[in-house]
Amino acid sequence: MMTWLFKPFERVAGGPALVAGLGVIVLAALLAWQSGLHTRGVIDLHFGPRLGLWVLVMQGLINWLTLSLLLFGVGRWLSHGRFRALDLFATQALARWPLLIGAVWLSIPGVGAAIESRTATLMAQMPDQPGQVIAPIEHMFDAMWLLLLSLPGLAAIGWMVWLMFHGYALVTNLRGTRVFFSFAAALVAAIILSKGLIHLLLRAAT
């Protein structure tokens, strides 16, 4: 069971993993469409204005492809091309499945509304002047509740990032600092690139 949860690519890869991963992307988009969620970046999941299902599917595909392409390029450079492109793209697609858990959690009636309400309350209490501070006792309760309500979603994103890293390391057979720093660099670049591409997508869709 632990292998399936945290190291699934040791059991499934290639075509089956790609099909399952693409199914995950579509299902995540469907959940986001029903709940008013966005995935506006590789590791992003938040509430926003309602969008068409096709836009949300495109968001998922952009997030998957930007990171996969960057990891493919870096991995080929560092490992001298000793892996199949199919395996890397498939593992990165399937690695996104914990996002379903986060989307399901935020889809629970009341959870999303509570997060949005407490976020709005805290944002309204932000100081207008640099020298001002938020009264800690007065707003600690809202901050703690917001953290607790957000934890399942944050844990799902952390889980997804771990699977992305493990899939990349397994496919490329890289080890040590090379795999860690190359993955981190590709992830940061993919976050920036995906946000830019999705911004263009949203402009075109509205």
PEGIWO-V220899 format. One record per residue. RES is the residue in one letter. PSI is psi in whole degrees, -180 to 180 (none if undefined). OMEGA is omega in whole degrees, -180 to 180 (NA if undefined). D_LAST is the distance of its C-alpha to the last C-alpha in Angstrom with 1 decimal. Layout:
RES|PSI|OMEGA|D_LAST ; RES|PSI|OMEGA|D_LAST
//
This chain:
M|-45|-180|44.0 ; M|-35|178|43.4 ; T|-43|179|42.9 ; W|-34|-177|40.2 ; L|-41|-171|38.4 ; F|-17|178|38.7 ; K|54|-174|39.8 ; P|-22|-176|38.5 ; F|-9|173|38.4 ; E|-12|-180|42.1 ; R|-31|-177|42.1 ; V|139|-179|39.1 ; A|-176|176|37.6 ; G|-142|-176|36.6 ; G|-50|179|35.1 ; P|-40|179|35.4 ; A|-38|179|33.7 ; L|-45|179|30.8 ; V|-46|179|30.4 ; A|-41|-179|30.7 ; G|-42|177|28.2 ; L|-36|175|25.5 ; G|-39|177|26.2 ; V|-44|-179|25.8 ; I|-43|180|22.3 ; V|-43|-180|21.2 ; L|-40|177|23.1 ; A|-39|178|21.6 ; A|-38|179|18.1 ; L|-44|177|19.4 ; L|-41|179|21.0 ; A|-40|179|17.9 ; W|-40|-179|16.0 ; Q|-27|-172|18.9 ; S|-1|-178|19.4 ; G|33|180|16.1 ; L|158|174|16.8 ; H|150|168|15.1 ; T|70|-172|17.0 ; R|57|-179|15.3 ; G|163|-174|18.4 ; V|-40|-178|21.7 ; I|43|-175|23.4 ; D|142|173|20.8 ; L|109|-178|20.4 ; H|166|178|19.2 ; F|151|179|17.6 ; G|-176|179|14.1 ; P|149|179|11.5 ; R|136|180|11.4 ; L|161|175|9.4 ; G|152|-178|10.2 ; L|-39|-177|13.5 ; W|-34|178|12.7 ; V|-41|-179|10.3 ; L|-36|174|13.3 ; V|-43|178|15.7 ; M|-38|176|14.3 ; Q|-47|180|14.5 ; G|-42|179|18.1 ; L|-40|178|18.9 ; I|-45|180|17.8 ; N|-44|-180|19.9 ; W|-48|-174|22.8 ; L|-37|-179|22.9 ; T|-48|180|22.6 ; L|-42|-178|25.5 ; S|-43|-180|27.5 ; L|-41|179|27.4 ; L|-43|178|28.6 ; L|-37|178|31.2 ; F|-47|-180|32.3 ; G|-47|-180|32.9 ; V|-41|-180|34.7 ; G|-41|178|36.6 ; R|-38|180|37.8 ; W|-45|-176|39.0 ; L|-31|-178|40.9 ; S|5|179|42.3 ; H|35|172|43.0 ; G|27|-176|40.9 ; R|46|175|42.9 ; F|163|-180|40.3 ; R|137|177|38.1 ; A|-38|-179|34.4 ; L|-44|-178|34.0 ; D|-42|-179|35.6 ; L|-47|-179|33.4 ; F|-35|180|30.1 ; A|-45|-179|31.4 ; T|-37|180|32.6 ; Q|-32|176|29.4 ; A|-48|-178|27.4 ; L|-28|180|30.0 ; A|-16|-178|30.2 ; R|2|-174|26.9 ; W|-31|177|28.5 ; P|-19|177|29.4 ; L|-27|177|25.7 ; L|-38|180|26.3 ; I|-46|178|28.9 ; G|-42|-180|26.6 ; A|-41|178|23.9 ; V|-44|179|26.7 ; W|-47|-179|28.2 ; L|-15|178|25.0 ; S|-13|-180|24.6 ; I|129|-179|28.0 ; P|129|179|27.9 ; G|-32|-178|28.7 ; V|-52|-180|28.1 ; G|-43|180|24.4 ; A|-39|180|25.1 ; A|-41|179|28.1 ; I|-47|-180|26.4 ; E|-40|-179|23.7 ; S|-47|-178|26.4 ; R|-33|176|28.8 ; T|-44|179|26.2 ; A|-39|179|25.3 ; T|-45|-180|29.1 ; L|-39|179|29.9 ; M|-35|180|27.2 ; A|-23|-179|28.5 ; Q|4|178|32.0 ; M|139|-177|31.2 ; P|145|177|33.7 ; D|-28|-178|32.9 ; Q|146|-179|35.8 ; P|-31|-177|36.7 ; G|-11|-179|40.1 ; Q|153|177|38.9 ; V|156|175|38.6 ; I|133|179|37.3 ; A|117|-172|40.3 ; P|-40|-177|40.7 ; I|-41|-175|42.5 ; E|-36|-173|40.2 ; H|3|-179|37.0 ; M|-39|-178|38.5 ; F|-48|179|38.1 ; D|-41|-179|34.4 ; A|-42|180|34.0 ; M|-43|179|36.3 ; W|-40|178|34.5 ; L|-41|178|31.1 ; L|-46|-179|32.7 ; L|-42|180|34.3 ; L|-28|-178|31.2 ; S|-17|-174|29.3 ; L|-47|180|32.1 ; P|-41|178|31.5 ; G|-42|179|27.9 ; L|-40|178|29.3 ; A|-39|179|32.1 ; A|-40|179|29.9 ; I|-42|177|28.0 ; G|-41|177|31.4 ; W|-44|179|32.8 ; M|-43|180|29.9 ; V|-40|177|30.6 ; W|-45|180|34.3 ; L|-38|176|33.7 ; M|-46|-180|31.7 ; F|-46|-178|34.6 ; H|-42|178|37.2 ; G|-42|178|35.7 ; Y|-47|-179|35.4 ; A|-40|-178|39.0 ; L|-44|-177|40.3 ; V|-44|-176|38.9 ; T|-17|-178|39.7 ; N|27|176|43.0 ; L|154|-177|42.5 ; R|165|171|44.4 ; G|-147|-176|45.0 ; T|-27|-179|43.2 ; R|-44|-179|41.7 ; V|-38|-178|39.6 ; F|-52|-175|38.6 ; F|-34|178|37.6 ; S|-39|177|36.0 ; F|-45|-179|33.8 ; A|-43|-180|33.0 ; A|-44|179|32.1 ; A|-38|-180|29.8 ; L|-47|179|28.1 ; V|-45|179|27.4 ; A|-40|-179|26.1 ; A|-37|177|23.9 ; I|-47|-179|22.5 ; I|-47|-177|21.6 ; L|-44|-178|20.3 ; S|-40|178|18.2 ; K|-40|178|16.5 ; G|-44|-180|15.8 ; L|-40|179|14.5 ; I|-33|175|12.3 ; H|-43|177|10.9 ; L|-38|178|10.2 ; L|-46|-178|8.8 ; L|-36|177|6.2 ; R|-39|-180|5.5 ; A|-28|-175|5.7 ; A|-11|-177|3.8 ; T|none|NA|0.0
//
